[in-house]
Amino acid sequence: MEFSAQQIAMLLGGKLIGNAGAKVSDVAPIENAQSKHLSFITDEKYLPQLATTKAGVVLITKSLVVEEQLAANNTQMAIILVENARGAMAQLLQLVAKTMNPARNGIEQPSYISDGVTIPDDAYIGAFAYIGKNVRLGKGVQIYPHTYIGDNCVIGDGTILYSGVKIYYNCRVGQQCILHSGVIVGSDGFGFEPDAQGINQKIPQIGNVIIEDDVEIGANSTIDRAMMGSTIVHKNAKIDNLVQIAHNVEVGDSTFMCAQSGVAGSSKIGKHCILTGQVGVAGHIEITDNCVFGAQTGVANSVRKPGMYMGTPAIDASTWRRATVGFKQLPEILRDIHEIKKNNK
């Protein structure tokens, strides 16, 4: 598809400067863009590239520039000033994505749908999908091939389950969610208890998983069912690839969990938290709202104060940075101590 700068400016409500007739059909980073590319700038360090870029249209966060200084040396380029160039770019990419991968409908064969399950007219069921007993499907759901939905599950309106998603019995997924390939929802929590002979006996996991609205879960992530009650991922949470969420965990609204993070059983994570890559959270603890944990942080105890944390066990990030400076100097400090002890003998 091709769009003119004028069309893009109108769609975004931005201020157009330069060539209103410039047309673009693809997107690219500012340093690599060519005449048919749309690009964007959200950091002032990239502003000098305006003088050399070949992009046809560039979105710029308007707080970064003085409008009068944008006199076009490149008369073929269009600049569109918006409140947030990254957000505006995301808005445009959503339109492009819908064009590239439009919603499907109909039921492909072979697939298995249990008797009595109602399939909305605008839903899509891909080949080799399995839909269990008493499943309820919302309007416009997109269930891609090789997806499994167990008995008594509920899938909300507009939710997309990509190929190979597995949802065990009695679980619920809200509206407008996206579950990427390989996601498993509702597998047993890791519950065992040694008997008198020391043999590990399985504790039945009879709870479920509840995923609220507007949640996205990345490829090959797993969310275990509760032993009793529910494991809950609250609305607008975003889960990256290869994340483990254990039984009876609760993930707060709008929290981000990045790749290879893991949360042990019965822990609660607050709203608007960020767990960056490979963060580990111990079981039976609570993390308050608005916490950020740096890569490979180990959270062993409850966190009551909002802020940024790093290290294992997790401590205030500024303290951790100072401690790492000291750690680098540790060999020299130890050498000096040995010298002092030697001289004092």
C-alpha positions as a Markdown table, in Angstrom:
| # | Residue | x | y | z |
|---|---|---|---|---|
| 1 | Met | 0.0 | 0.0 | 0.0 |
| 2 | Glu | 1.1 | 3.6 | -0.7 |
| 3 | Phe | 0.2 | 6.6 | 1.4 |
| 4 | Ser | 0.9 | 10.3 | 0.8 |
| 5 | Ala | 2.4 | 12.6 | 3.5 |
| 6 | Gln | -0.9 | 14.5 | 3.5 |
| 7 | Gln | -2.9 | 11.3 | 4.3 |
| 8 | Ile | -0.5 | 10.3 | 7.1 |
| 9 | Ala | -0.6 | 13.8 | 8.6 |
| 10 | Met | -4.4 | 13.8 | 8.6 |
| 11 | Leu | -4.6 | 10.3 | 10.1 |
| 12 | Leu | -2.2 | 11.2 | 12.9 |
| 13 | Gly | -3.4 | 14.8 | 13.4 |
| 14 | Gly | 0.2 | 16.0 | 12.9 |
| 15 | Lys | 1.6 | 19.2 | 11.5 |
| 16 | Leu | 3.0 | 18.7 | 7.9 |
| 17 | Ile | 6.1 | 20.6 | 6.8 |
| 18 | Gly | 7.6 | 20.1 | 3.3 |
| 19 | Asn | 6.4 | 17.9 | 0.4 |
| 20 | Ala | 2.8 | 17.1 | 1.0 |
| 21 | Gly | 2.7 | 14.9 | -2.0 |
| 22 | Ala | 5.6 | 12.6 | -0.9 |
| 23 | Lys | 4.5 | 9.0 | -1.0 |
| 24 | Val | 5.7 | 6.1 | 1.0 |
| 25 | Ser | 5.0 | 2.3 | 0.9 |
| 26 | Asp | 7.4 | 0.9 | 3.5 |
| 27 | Val | 9.1 | 1.8 | 6.8 |
| 28 | Ala | 12.8 | 1.9 | 7.7 |
| 29 | Pro | 15.2 | 3.4 | 10.3 |
| 30 | Ile | 16.2 | 7.0 | 9.6 |
| 31 | Glu | 19.8 | 6.0 | 8.7 |
| 32 | Asn | 18.8 | 3.4 | 6.1 |
| 33 | Ala | 15.6 | 5.0 | 4.7 |
| 34 | Gln | 15.1 | 5.6 | 1.0 |
| 35 | Ser | 12.6 | 7.8 | -0.9 |
| 36 | Lys | 9.6 | 5.4 | -0.5 |
| 37 | His | 10.3 | 4.9 | 3.2 |
| 38 | Leu | 8.6 | 6.3 | 6.3 |
| 39 | Ser | 10.8 | 6.8 | 9.3 |
| 40 | Phe | 10.7 | 8.5 | 12.7 |
| 41 | Ile | 12.8 | 10.4 | 15.3 |
| 42 | Thr | 12.1 | 10.3 | 19.0 |
| 43 | Asp | 15.6 | 11.3 | 20.3 |
| 44 | Glu | 17.4 | 14.5 | 19.5 |
| 45 | Lys | 20.7 | 12.6 | 18.9 |
| 46 | Tyr | 19.1 | 11.5 | 15.5 |
| 47 | Leu | 18.2 | 15.0 | 14.4 |
| 48 | Pro | 21.4 | 15.6 | 12.5 |
| 49 | Gln | 20.4 | 12.7 | 10.2 |
| 50 | Leu | 17.6 | 14.8 | 8.8 |
| 51 | Ala | 20.3 | 16.5 | 6.7 |
| 52 | Thr | 21.4 | 13.3 | 5.0 |
| 53 | Thr | 18.4 | 10.9 | 5.1 |
| 54 | Lys | 16.7 | 9.9 | 1.9 |
| 55 | Ala | 13.4 | 9.1 | 3.7 |
| 56 | Gly | 10.3 | 10.3 | 2.0 |
| 57 | Val | 8.4 | 11.1 | 5.2 |
| 58 | Val | 9.8 | 11.5 | 8.7 |
| 59 | Leu | 7.7 | 11.6 | 11.9 |
| 60 | Ile | 9.3 | 13.8 | 14.6 |
| 61 | Thr | 8.3 | 14.3 | 18.2 |
| 62 | Lys | 7.6 | 18.0 | 18.1 |
| 63 | Ser | 9.2 | 18.8 | 21.5 |
| 64 | Leu | 12.6 | 18.0 | 19.9 |
| 65 | Val | 12.6 | 20.7 | 17.3 |
| 66 | Val | 11.9 | 24.4 | 16.7 |
| 67 | Glu | 9.4 | 24.4 | 13.8 |
| 68 | Glu | 11.0 | 27.5 | 12.2 |
| 69 | Gln | 14.3 | 25.7 | 11.9 |
| 70 | Leu | 12.9 | 23.0 | 9.7 |
| 71 | Ala | 13.2 | 25.0 | 6.5 |
| 72 | Ala | 13.5 | 22.2 | 4.0 |
| 73 | Asn | 16.9 | 21.8 | 2.4 |
| 74 | Asn | 15.5 | 18.5 | 1.0 |
| 75 | Thr | 12.4 | 19.7 | -0.9 |
| 76 | Gln | 11.4 | 16.1 | -1.7 |
| 77 | Met | 11.0 | 15.1 | 2.0 |
| 78 | Ala | 8.0 | 15.6 | 4.2 |
| 79 | Ile | 8.3 | 16.1 | 8.0 |
| 80 | Ile | 5.3 | 15.5 | 10.2 |
| 81 | Leu | 5.4 | 16.8 | 13.8 |
| 82 | Val | 3.4 | 14.8 | 16.3 |
| 83 | Glu | 3.2 | 14.6 | 20.1 |
| 84 | Asn | 4.9 | 11.2 | 20.2 |
| 85 | Ala | 6.6 | 9.9 | 17.1 |
| 86 | Arg | 7.1 | 6.4 | 18.4 |
| 87 | Gly | 3.4 | 6.2 | 19.4 |
| 88 | Ala | 2.4 | 7.6 | 16.0 |
| 89 | Met | 4.6 | 5.1 | 14.2 |
| 90 | Ala | 2.9 | 2.3 | 16.2 |
| 91 | Gln | -0.5 | 3.5 | 15.2 |
| 92 | Leu | 0.5 | 3.4 | 11.6 |
| 93 | Leu | 2.1 | 0.0 | 11.9 |
| 94 | Gln | -1.1 | -1.4 | 13.4 |
| 95 | Leu | -2.9 | -0.4 | 10.2 |
| 96 | Val | -0.1 | -2.0 | 8.0 |
| 97 | Ala | -0.2 | -5.2 | 10.1 |
| 98 | Lys | -4.0 | -5.5 | 9.6 |
| 99 | Thr | -3.5 | -5.2 | 5.9 |
| 100 | Met | -0.6 | -7.7 | 5.8 |
| 101 | Asn | -2.4 | -10.2 | 8.0 |
| 102 | Pro | -6.2 | -9.5 | 7.9 |
| 103 | Ala | -8.6 | -11.3 | 10.1 |
| 104 | Arg | -9.9 | -14.6 | 8.8 |
| 105 | Asn | -13.2 | -16.3 | 9.2 |
| 106 | Gly | -14.7 | -19.7 | 8.6 |
| 107 | Ile | -13.9 | -23.2 | 9.7 |
| 108 | Glu | -11.0 | -25.1 | 8.0 |
| 109 | Gln | -11.1 | -28.9 | 7.8 |
| 110 | Pro | -10.0 | -31.1 | 9.3 |
| 111 | Ser | -10.7 | -29.7 | 12.7 |
| 112 | Tyr | -12.6 | -31.0 | 15.7 |
| 113 | Ile | -15.4 | -29.0 | 17.4 |
| 114 | Ser | -17.3 | -30.7 | 20.2 |
| 115 | Asp | -21.1 | -30.9 | 19.9 |
| 116 | Gly | -22.9 | -27.9 | 21.2 |
| 117 | Val | -20.1 | -25.4 | 20.8 |
| 118 | Thr | -21.3 | -22.3 | 19.1 |
| 119 | Ile | -18.9 | -20.8 | 16.6 |
| 120 | Pro | -19.6 | -17.0 | 15.9 |
| 121 | Asp | -20.1 | -16.2 | 12.3 |
| 122 | Asp | -17.0 | -13.9 | 12.2 |
| 123 | Ala | -14.7 | -16.4 | 14.0 |
| 124 | Tyr | -11.9 | -18.4 | 12.4 |
| 125 | Ile | -11.0 | -22.0 | 13.3 |
| 126 | Gly | -7.8 | -23.2 | 11.6 |
| 127 | Ala | -7.1 | -26.8 | 10.4 |
| 128 | Phe | -6.4 | -29.4 | 13.0 |
| 129 | Ala | -7.7 | -27.2 | 15.8 |
| 130 | Tyr | -9.4 | -29.0 | 18.7 |
| 131 | Ile | -12.3 | -27.3 | 20.6 |
| 132 | Gly | -13.4 | -29.2 | 23.7 |
| 133 | Lys | -16.8 | -29.5 | 25.4 |
| 134 | Asn | -18.7 | -26.5 | 26.7 |
| 135 | Val | -16.1 | -24.0 | 25.3 |
| 136 | Arg | -17.4 | -20.5 | 24.8 |
| 137 | Leu | -15.9 | -18.5 | 21.9 |
| 138 | Gly | -16.3 | -14.7 | 21.6 |
| 139 | Lys | -17.0 | -12.7 | 18.5 |
| 140 | Gly | -14.2 | -12.5 | 16.0 |
| 141 | Val | -11.8 | -14.9 | 17.7 |
| 142 | Gln | -8.9 | -16.2 | 15.6 |
| 143 | Ile | -7.9 | -19.7 | 16.3 |
| 144 | Tyr | -5.0 | -20.7 | 14.1 |
| 145 | Pro | -4.1 | -24.3 | 13.1 |
| 146 | His | -3.0 | -26.9 | 15.6 |
| 147 | Thr | -4.5 | -25.1 | 18.6 |
| 148 | Tyr | -6.0 | -27.0 | 21.5 |
| 149 | Ile | -8.7 | -25.6 | 23.7 |
| 150 | Gly | -9.8 | -27.9 | 26.5 |
| 151 | Asp | -13.2 | -28.4 | 28.1 |
| 152 | Asn | -15.1 | -25.5 | 29.7 |
| 153 | Cys | -12.7 | -22.8 | 28.5 |
| 154 | Val | -13.8 | -19.3 | 27.7 |
| 155 | Ile | -12.1 | -17.2 | 25.0 |
| 156 | Gly | -13.1 | -13.6 | 24.8 |
| 157 | Asp | -14.1 | -11.4 | 21.8 |
| 158 | Gly | -11.3 | -10.6 | 19.3 |
| 159 | Thr | -8.7 | -12.8 | 20.9 |
| 160 | Ile | -6.0 | -14.4 | 18.7 |
| 161 | Leu | -4.6 | -17.8 | 19.4 |
| 162 | Tyr | -1.7 | -18.5 | 17.1 |
| 163 | Ser | -0.7 | -21.9 | 15.8 |
| 164 | Gly | 0.2 | -24.4 | 18.5 |
| 165 | Val | -1.3 | -22.6 | 21.5 |
| 166 | Lys | -2.6 | -25.1 | 24.2 |
| 167 | Ile | -5.2 | -24.1 | 26.7 |
| 168 | Tyr | -6.1 | -26.7 | 29.3 |
| 169 | Tyr | -9.5 | -27.3 | 30.8 |
| 170 | Asn | -11.5 | -24.7 | 32.8 |
| 171 | Cys | -9.2 | -21.7 | 31.9 |
| 172 | Arg | -10.4 | -18.3 | 30.8 |
| 173 | Val | -8.8 | -15.8 | 28.3 |
| 174 | Gly | -10.2 | -12.3 | 28.1 |
| 175 | Gln | -11.0 | -10.0 | 25.2 |
| 176 | Gln | -8.5 | -8.7 | 22.6 |
| 177 | Cys | -5.7 | -10.9 | 23.9 |
| 178 | Ile | -2.9 | -12.3 | 21.7 |
| 179 | Leu | -1.3 | -15.6 | 22.5 |
| 180 | His | 1.7 | -16.5 | 20.3 |
| 181 | Ser | 2.7 | -19.9 | 19.1 |
| 182 | Gly | 3.7 | -22.4 | 21.7 |
| 183 | Val | 2.0 | -20.7 | 24.6 |
| 184 | Ile | 0.6 | -23.1 | 27.2 |
| 185 | Val | -2.0 | -22.0 | 29.6 |
| 186 | Gly | -3.2 | -24.2 | 32.5 |
| 187 | Ser | -0.5 | -26.9 | 32.7 |
| 188 | Asp | -0.1 | -28.3 | 36.2 |
| 189 | Gly | 1.6 | -26.3 | 38.8 |
| 190 | Phe | 4.9 | -27.8 | 40.1 |
| 191 | Gly | 3.4 | -29.3 | 43.3 |
| 192 | Phe | 4.9 | -32.3 | 45.0 |
| 193 | Glu | 5.2 | -33.6 | 48.6 |
| 194 | Pro | 7.5 | -36.3 | 49.8 |
| 195 | Asp | 5.8 | -39.2 | 51.6 |
| 196 | Ala | 7.2 | -41.1 | 54.6 |
| 197 | Gln | 9.5 | -43.0 | 52.3 |
| 198 | Gly | 10.8 | -39.8 | 50.7 |
| 199 | Ile | 9.0 | -40.5 | 47.4 |
| 200 | Asn | 7.6 | -37.4 | 45.8 |
| 201 | Gln | 3.8 | -37.5 | 45.6 |
| 202 | Lys | 2.0 | -35.3 | 43.1 |
| 203 | Ile | -0.4 | -32.7 | 44.6 |
| 204 | Pro | -3.4 | -32.4 | 42.3 |
| 205 | Gln | -3.7 | -28.9 | 40.7 |
| 206 | Ile | -7.4 | -28.3 | 40.6 |
| 207 | Gly | -7.5 | -24.6 | 40.1 |
| 208 | Asn | -7.4 | -22.7 | 36.8 |
| 209 | Val | -5.8 | -19.7 | 35.0 |
| 210 | Ile | -7.6 | -16.4 | 34.3 |
| 211 | Ile | -6.1 | -14.1 | 31.7 |
| 212 | Glu | -7.9 | -10.7 | 31.6 |
| 213 | Asp | -8.4 | -8.4 | 28.7 |
| 214 | Asp | -5.8 | -7.0 | 26.4 |
| 215 | Val | -3.0 | -9.3 | 27.5 |
| 216 | Glu | -0.3 | -10.4 | 25.1 |
| 217 | Ile | 1.8 | -13.5 | 25.7 |
| 218 | Gly | 5.0 | -14.3 | 23.7 |
| 219 | Ala | 6.0 | -17.6 | 22.1 |
| 220 | Asn | 6.7 | -20.6 | 24.3 |
| 221 | Ser | 5.7 | -19.0 | 27.6 |
| 222 | Thr | 3.9 | -21.0 | 30.2 |
| 223 | Ile | 1.3 | -20.1 | 32.8 |
| 224 | Asp | 0.6 | -22.9 | 35.3 |
| 225 | Arg | -2.9 | -23.5 | 36.7 |
| 226 | Ala | -3.4 | -22.9 | 40.4 |
| 227 | Met | -3.4 | -25.7 | 43.0 |
| 228 | Met | -6.6 | -24.1 | 44.2 |
| 229 | Gly | -8.2 | -20.9 | 43.1 |
| 230 | Ser | -6.7 | -19.1 | 40.1 |
| 231 | Thr | -3.4 | -18.0 | 38.6 |
| 232 | Ile | -4.3 | -14.5 | 37.3 |
| 233 | Val | -2.7 | -12.3 | 34.7 |
| 234 | His | -4.5 | -9.0 | 35.0 |
| 235 | Lys | -5.5 | -6.7 | 32.1 |
| 236 | Asn | -3.0 | -5.1 | 29.7 |
| 237 | Ala | 0.0 | -7.2 | 31.1 |
| 238 | Lys | 2.6 | -8.0 | 28.4 |
| 239 | Ile | 4.5 | -11.2 | 28.7 |
| 240 | Asp | 7.6 | -11.8 | 26.5 |
| 241 | Asn | 8.8 | -15.1 | 25.0 |
| 242 | Leu | 10.0 | -17.9 | 27.2 |
| 243 | Val | 8.5 | -16.7 | 30.5 |
| 244 | Gln | 7.4 | -19.0 | 33.3 |
| 245 | Ile | 4.5 | -18.0 | 35.6 |
| 246 | Ala | 3.9 | -20.6 | 38.3 |
| 247 | His | 0.8 | -21.7 | 40.1 |
| 248 | Asn | -1.3 | -19.2 | 42.0 |
| 249 | Val | 0.9 | -16.3 | 40.8 |
| 250 | Glu | -0.9 | -12.9 | 40.3 |
| 251 | Val | 0.5 | -10.5 | 37.7 |
| 252 | Gly | -0.7 | -6.9 | 38.0 |
| 253 | Asp | -2.3 | -4.6 | 35.4 |
| 254 | Ser | 0.1 | -3.3 | 32.7 |
| 255 | Thr | 3.1 | -5.2 | 34.0 |
| 256 | Phe | 5.9 | -6.2 | 31.6 |
| 257 | Met | 7.8 | -9.4 | 31.9 |
| 258 | Cys | 10.7 | -9.8 | 29.5 |
| 259 | Ala | 12.2 | -13.0 | 28.1 |
| 260 | Gln | 13.4 | -15.8 | 30.4 |
| 261 | Ser | 11.8 | -14.2 | 33.5 |
| 262 | Gly | 10.3 | -16.6 | 36.0 |
| 263 | Val | 8.0 | -16.3 | 39.0 |
| 264 | Ala | 7.7 | -19.0 | 41.6 |
| 265 | Gly | 4.4 | -20.1 | 43.1 |
| 266 | Ser | 1.9 | -17.9 | 45.0 |
| 267 | Ser | 3.9 | -14.7 | 44.5 |
| 268 | Lys | 2.1 | -11.4 | 43.6 |
| 269 | Ile | 3.5 | -8.8 | 41.3 |
| 270 | Gly | 2.0 | -5.3 | 41.4 |
| 271 | Lys | 0.7 | -3.0 | 38.6 |
| 272 | His | 3.0 | -1.2 | 36.1 |
| 273 | Cys | 6.1 | -3.3 | 37.0 |
| 274 | Ile | 8.9 | -4.2 | 34.6 |
| 275 | Leu | 10.8 | -7.5 | 34.9 |
| 276 | Thr | 13.6 | -7.3 | 32.4 |
| 277 | Gly | 15.5 | -10.3 | 31.0 |
| 278 | Gln | 16.1 | -13.4 | 33.2 |
| 279 | Val | 14.7 | -11.9 | 36.4 |
| 280 | Gly | 13.8 | -14.5 | 38.9 |
| 281 | Val | 11.1 | -14.1 | 41.6 |
| 282 | Ala | 11.0 | -16.4 | 44.6 |
| 283 | Gly | 7.7 | -17.9 | 45.8 |
| 284 | His | 5.2 | -16.6 | 48.3 |
| 285 | Ile | 6.4 | -12.9 | 48.2 |
| 286 | Glu | 4.7 | -9.7 | 47.1 |
| 287 | Ile | 6.0 | -6.9 | 44.9 |
| 288 | Thr | 4.4 | -3.5 | 45.1 |
| 289 | Asp | 3.3 | -1.4 | 42.1 |
| 290 | Asn | 5.8 | 0.5 | 39.9 |
| 291 | Cys | 8.9 | -1.5 | 40.4 |
| 292 | Val | 11.6 | -2.1 | 37.8 |
| 293 | Phe | 14.1 | -5.0 | 38.0 |
| 294 | Gly | 17.3 | -5.0 | 36.0 |
| 295 | Ala | 18.5 | -8.0 | 34.0 |
| 296 | Gln | 19.2 | -11.2 | 36.0 |
| 297 | Thr | 17.9 | -9.7 | 39.2 |
| 298 | Gly | 17.0 | -12.3 | 41.9 |
| 299 | Val | 14.0 | -11.2 | 44.0 |
| 300 | Ala | 14.2 | -13.3 | 47.2 |
| 301 | Asn | 12.0 | -11.2 | 49.5 |
| 302 | Ser | 8.9 | -9.0 | 49.3 |
| 303 | Val | 9.5 | -5.5 | 47.8 |
| 304 | Arg | 7.4 | -2.8 | 49.5 |
| 305 | Lys | 8.8 | 0.3 | 48.0 |
| 306 | Pro | 8.4 | 1.4 | 44.3 |
| 307 | Gly | 11.7 | 1.9 | 42.5 |
| 308 | Met | 14.5 | 0.3 | 40.5 |
| 309 | Tyr | 16.2 | -2.8 | 41.8 |
| 310 | Met | 19.2 | -4.8 | 40.6 |
| 311 | Gly | 21.4 | -7.7 | 41.8 |
| 312 | Thr | 20.9 | -10.9 | 43.8 |
| 313 | Pro | 19.4 | -10.5 | 46.2 |
| 314 | Ala | 17.7 | -7.5 | 44.8 |
| 315 | Ile | 18.7 | -4.1 | 46.2 |
| 316 | Asp | 18.3 | -0.5 | 45.2 |
| 317 | Ala | 19.8 | 0.0 | 41.8 |
| 318 | Ser | 22.0 | 2.9 | 42.8 |
| 319 | Thr | 23.4 | 0.9 | 45.7 |
| 320 | Trp | 24.0 | -2.0 | 43.4 |
| 321 | Arg | 25.9 | 0.1 | 40.9 |
| 322 | Arg | 28.2 | 1.4 | 43.7 |
| 323 | Ala | 28.7 | -2.1 | 45.0 |
| 324 | Thr | 29.8 | -3.4 | 41.5 |
| 325 | Val | 32.4 | -0.7 | 41.5 |
| 326 | Gly | 33.7 | -2.0 | 44.8 |
| 327 | Phe | 33.6 | -5.6 | 43.5 |
| 328 | Lys | 35.8 | -4.7 | 40.6 |
| 329 | Gln | 38.3 | -3.2 | 43.0 |
| 330 | Leu | 38.1 | -6.3 | 45.3 |
| 331 | Pro | 41.4 | -8.0 | 44.1 |
| 332 | Glu | 43.4 | -4.8 | 44.8 |
| 333 | Ile | 41.7 | -4.3 | 48.2 |
| 334 | Leu | 42.5 | -8.0 | 49.1 |
| 335 | Arg | 46.1 | -7.5 | 48.0 |
| 336 | Asp | 46.4 | -4.3 | 50.2 |
| 337 | Ile | 45.0 | -6.2 | 53.2 |
| 338 | His | 47.5 | -9.0 | 52.8 |
| 339 | Glu | 50.3 | -6.5 | 52.6 |
| 340 | Ile | 49.1 | -4.8 | 55.8 |
| 341 | Lys | 48.8 | -8.1 | 57.6 |
| 342 | Lys | 52.2 | -9.2 | 56.4 |
| 343 | Asn | 53.8 | -5.9 | 57.5 |
| 344 | Asn | 52.2 | -6.1 | 60.9 |
| 345 | Lys | 53.6 | -9.5 | 61.8 |
